[in-house]
Amino acid sequence: MLVGLVRSGLVEERHPVSVAAVDGDGTVVYRSGGEQETRFFLRSAAKPFQAAVSRRHGPVLAPEELALAASSHGGQPVHVALAGQMLAAVGLGPEHLLCPAAWPAAAGARHRLAAAGIVAPQRLFHNCSGKHAAMLRACAAREWPLSYTDPEHPLQREMRDEVAAATGESPDPVGVDGCGVPTFRSTVAGLAAAFARLALDPELAPIAAAMARFASLTSDGDRPEAELARWCPAAVKGGAAGCLGVAWYGG
């Protein structure tokens, strides 16, 4: 399969794409592309499954908070405020986040900060701050150490097992994501199997529903993930380097 970028009627770019689709029984029903066995880091595409573990151990998360826990947000005011609220609810603050300080990913949010005279990046602005806030909530509830980025932390060990169960593949060797937490490997079919489970597993379905309902919290309003979620009943999550998982639950 090839994906093309068209500008003024001219195909400007062509990119080969590897695709797999999995049905509710876990059977691969469609494949395209020659990189089916290549293993890659899921990066942010693993966030719904990381959010499932945080939800399992932490205080109850409202649907909006679940969406943010699975997000790669743009650092808009609503994203930043909600991440701060998630921390404050368990007596923690931005200083407890272990993601790097960053500028918002959304250009509009950066421009507003500049106009307001904010001249330093902040951890809450990081596009993974919702995921990190959810992890901290779980640690606070379980009285685990707040060093939650350690691969041997009980939260991270369970997240590794969650991803392995979702993909049906070994996630090893584990890497380090750009935000500092462990990241896991899979194949295209493994990613598809995980997102089929996201749509159908009773424990994961509330996360998929929150992602679909609040797509502008899980991504940003003008990102392809949010646009696709507006078109069809699906939870959509991008990873990195063109990785995209879609959990279709519309029948």
Secondary structure as a PSIPRED ss2 file (coil, helix, strand):
# PSIPRED VFORMAT (PSIPRED V4.0)

   1 M C   1.000  0.000  0.000
   2 L E   0.000  0.000  1.000
   3 V E   0.000  0.000  1.000
   4 G E   0.000  0.000  1.000
   5 L E   0.000  0.000  1.000
   6 V E   0.000  0.000  1.000
   7 R E   0.000  0.000  1.000
   8 S C   1.000  0.000  0.000
   9 G C   1.000  0.000  0.000
  10 L E   0.000  0.000  1.000
  11 V E   0.000  0.000  1.000
  12 E E   0.000  0.000  1.000
  13 E E   0.000  0.000  1.000
  14 R E   0.000  0.000  1.000
  15 H E   0.000  0.000  1.000
  16 P E   0.000  0.000  1.000
  17 V C   1.000  0.000  0.000
  18 S C   1.000  0.000  0.000
  19 V E   0.000  0.000  1.000
  20 A E   0.000  0.000  1.000
  21 A E   0.000  0.000  1.000
  22 V E   0.000  0.000  1.000
  23 D C   1.000  0.000  0.000
  24 G C   1.000  0.000  0.000
  25 D C   1.000  0.000  0.000
  26 G C   1.000  0.000  0.000
  27 T C   1.000  0.000  0.000
  28 V E   0.000  0.000  1.000
  29 V E   0.000  0.000  1.000
  30 Y E   0.000  0.000  1.000
  31 R E   0.000  0.000  1.000
  32 S E   0.000  0.000  1.000
  33 G C   1.000  0.000  0.000
  34 G C   1.000  0.000  0.000
  35 E C   1.000  0.000  0.000
  36 Q C   1.000  0.000  0.000
  37 E C   1.000  0.000  0.000
  38 T C   1.000  0.000  0.000
  39 R C   1.000  0.000  0.000
  40 F E   0.000  0.000  1.000
  41 F E   0.000  0.000  1.000
  42 L C   1.000  0.000  0.000
  43 R H   0.000  1.000  0.000
  44 S H   0.000  1.000  0.000
  45 A H   0.000  1.000  0.000
  46 A H   0.000  1.000  0.000
  47 K H   0.000  1.000  0.000
  48 P H   0.000  1.000  0.000
  49 F H   0.000  1.000  0.000
  50 Q H   0.000  1.000  0.000
  51 A H   0.000  1.000  0.000
  52 A H   0.000  1.000  0.000
  53 V H   0.000  1.000  0.000
  54 S H   0.000  1.000  0.000
  55 R H   0.000  1.000  0.000
  56 R H   0.000  1.000  0.000
  57 H H   0.000  1.000  0.000
  58 G C   1.000  0.000  0.000
  59 P C   1.000  0.000  0.000
  60 V C   1.000  0.000  0.000
  61 L C   1.000  0.000  0.000
  62 A C   1.000  0.000  0.000
  63 P H   0.000  1.000  0.000
  64 E H   0.000  1.000  0.000
  65 E H   0.000  1.000  0.000
  66 L H   0.000  1.000  0.000
  67 A H   0.000  1.000  0.000
  68 L H   0.000  1.000  0.000
  69 A H   0.000  1.000  0.000
  70 A C   1.000  0.000  0.000
  71 S C   1.000  0.000  0.000
  72 S C   1.000  0.000  0.000
  73 H C   1.000  0.000  0.000
  74 G C   1.000  0.000  0.000
  75 G C   1.000  0.000  0.000
  76 Q C   1.000  0.000  0.000
  77 P H   0.000  1.000  0.000
  78 V H   0.000  1.000  0.000
  79 H H   0.000  1.000  0.000
  80 V H   0.000  1.000  0.000
  81 A H   0.000  1.000  0.000
  82 L H   0.000  1.000  0.000
  83 A H   0.000  1.000  0.000
  84 G H   0.000  1.000  0.000
  85 Q H   0.000  1.000  0.000
  86 M H   0.000  1.000  0.000
  87 L H   0.000  1.000  0.000
  88 A H   0.000  1.000  0.000
  89 A C   1.000  0.000  0.000
  90 V C   1.000  0.000  0.000
  91 G C   1.000  0.000  0.000
  92 L C   1.000  0.000  0.000
  93 G C   1.000  0.000  0.000
  94 P H   0.000  1.000  0.000
  95 E H   0.000  1.000  0.000
  96 H H   0.000  1.000  0.000
  97 L C   1.000  0.000  0.000
  98 L C   1.000  0.000  0.000
  99 C C   1.000  0.000  0.000
 100 P C   1.000  0.000  0.000
 101 A C   1.000  0.000  0.000
 102 A E   0.000  0.000  1.000
 103 W C   1.000  0.000  0.000
 104 P C   1.000  0.000  0.000
 105 A C   1.000  0.000  0.000
 106 A C   1.000  0.000  0.000
 107 A H   0.000  1.000  0.000
 108 G H   0.000  1.000  0.000
 109 A H   0.000  1.000  0.000
 110 R H   0.000  1.000  0.000
 111 H H   0.000  1.000  0.000
 112 R H   0.000  1.000  0.000
 113 L H   0.000  1.000  0.000
 114 A H   0.000  1.000  0.000
 115 A H   0.000  1.000  0.000
 116 A C   1.000  0.000  0.000
 117 G C   1.000  0.000  0.000
 118 I C   1.000  0.000  0.000
 119 V C   1.000  0.000  0.000
 120 A C   1.000  0.000  0.000
 121 P C   1.000  0.000  0.000
 122 Q E   0.000  0.000  1.000
 123 R H   0.000  1.000  0.000
 124 L H   0.000  1.000  0.000
 125 F H   0.000  1.000  0.000
 126 H C   1.000  0.000  0.000
 127 N C   1.000  0.000  0.000
 128 C C   1.000  0.000  0.000
 129 S H   0.000  1.000  0.000
 130 G H   0.000  1.000  0.000
 131 K H   0.000  1.000  0.000
 132 H H   0.000  1.000  0.000
 133 A H   0.000  1.000  0.000
 134 A H   0.000  1.000  0.000
 135 M H   0.000  1.000  0.000
 136 L H   0.000  1.000  0.000
 137 R H   0.000  1.000  0.000
 138 A H   0.000  1.000  0.000
 139 C H   0.000  1.000  0.000
 140 A H   0.000  1.000  0.000
 141 A H   0.000  1.000  0.000
 142 R H   0.000  1.000  0.000
 143 E C   1.000  0.000  0.000
 144 W C   1.000  0.000  0.000
 145 P C   1.000  0.000  0.000
 146 L C   1.000  0.000  0.000
 147 S C   1.000  0.000  0.000
 148 Y C   1.000  0.000  0.000
 149 T C   1.000  0.000  0.000
 150 D C   1.000  0.000  0.000
 151 P C   1.000  0.000  0.000
 152 E C   1.000  0.000  0.000
 153 H C   1.000  0.000  0.000
 154 P H   0.000  1.000  0.000
 155 L H   0.000  1.000  0.000
 156 Q H   0.000  1.000  0.000
 157 R H   0.000  1.000  0.000
 158 E H   0.000  1.000  0.000
 159 M H   0.000  1.000  0.000
 160 R H   0.000  1.000  0.000
 161 D H   0.000  1.000  0.000
 162 E H   0.000  1.000  0.000
 163 V H   0.000  1.000  0.000
 164 A H   0.000  1.000  0.000
 165 A H   0.000  1.000  0.000
 166 A H   0.000  1.000  0.000
 167 T H   0.000  1.000  0.000
 168 G C   1.000  0.000  0.000
 169 E C   1.000  0.000  0.000
 170 S C   1.000  0.000  0.000
 171 P C   1.000  0.000  0.000
 172 D C   1.000  0.000  0.000
 173 P C   1.000  0.000  0.000
 174 V C   1.000  0.000  0.000
 175 G E   0.000  0.000  1.000
 176 V E   0.000  0.000  1.000
 177 D C   1.000  0.000  0.000
 178 G C   1.000  0.000  0.000
 179 C C   1.000  0.000  0.000
 180 G C   1.000  0.000  0.000
 181 V C   1.000  0.000  0.000
 182 P E   0.000  0.000  1.000
 183 T E   0.000  0.000  1.000
 184 F C   1.000  0.000  0.000
 185 R E   0.000  0.000  1.000
 186 S E   0.000  0.000  1.000
 187 T C   1.000  0.000  0.000
 188 V H   0.000  1.000  0.000
 189 A H   0.000  1.000  0.000
 190 G H   0.000  1.000  0.000
 191 L H   0.000  1.000  0.000
 192 A H   0.000  1.000  0.000
 193 A H   0.000  1.000  0.000
 194 A H   0.000  1.000  0.000
 195 F H   0.000  1.000  0.000
 196 A H   0.000  1.000  0.000
 197 R H   0.000  1.000  0.000
 198 L H   0.000  1.000  0.000
 199 A H   0.000  1.000  0.000
 200 L H   0.000  1.000  0.000
 201 D C   1.000  0.000  0.000
 202 P C   1.000  0.000  0.000
 203 E C   1.000  0.000  0.000
 204 L C   1.000  0.000  0.000
 205 A H   0.000  1.000  0.000
 206 P H   0.000  1.000  0.000
 207 I H   0.000  1.000  0.000
 208 A H   0.000  1.000  0.000
 209 A H   0.000  1.000  0.000
 210 A H   0.000  1.000  0.000
 211 M H   0.000  1.000  0.000
 212 A H   0.000  1.000  0.000
 213 R H   0.000  1.000  0.000
 214 F C   1.000  0.000  0.000
 215 A H   0.000  1.000  0.000
 216 S H   0.000  1.000  0.000
 217 L H   0.000  1.000  0.000
 218 T H   0.000  1.000  0.000
 219 S C   1.000  0.000  0.000
 220 D C   1.000  0.000  0.000
 221 G C   1.000  0.000  0.000
 222 D C   1.000  0.000  0.000
 223 R C   1.000  0.000  0.000
 224 P H   0.000  1.000  0.000
 225 E H   0.000  1.000  0.000
 226 A H   0.000  1.000  0.000
 227 E H   0.000  1.000  0.000
 228 L H   0.000  1.000  0.000
 229 A H   0.000  1.000  0.000
 230 R H   0.000  1.000  0.000
 231 W H   0.000  1.000  0.000
 232 C C   1.000  0.000  0.000
 233 P C   1.000  0.000  0.000
 234 A E   0.000  0.000  1.000
 235 A E   0.000  0.000  1.000
 236 V E   0.000  0.000  1.000
 237 K E   0.000  0.000  1.000
 238 G E   0.000  0.000  1.000
 239 G C   1.000  0.000  0.000
 240 A C   1.000  0.000  0.000
 241 A C   1.000  0.000  0.000
 242 G C   1.000  0.000  0.000
 243 C C   1.000  0.000  0.000
 244 L E   0.000  0.000  1.000
 245 G E   0.000  0.000  1.000
 246 V E   0.000  0.000  1.000
 247 A E   0.000  0.000  1.000
 248 W E   0.000  0.000  1.000
 249 Y C   1.000  0.000  0.000
 250 G C   1.000  0.000  0.000
 251 G C   1.000  0.000  0.000
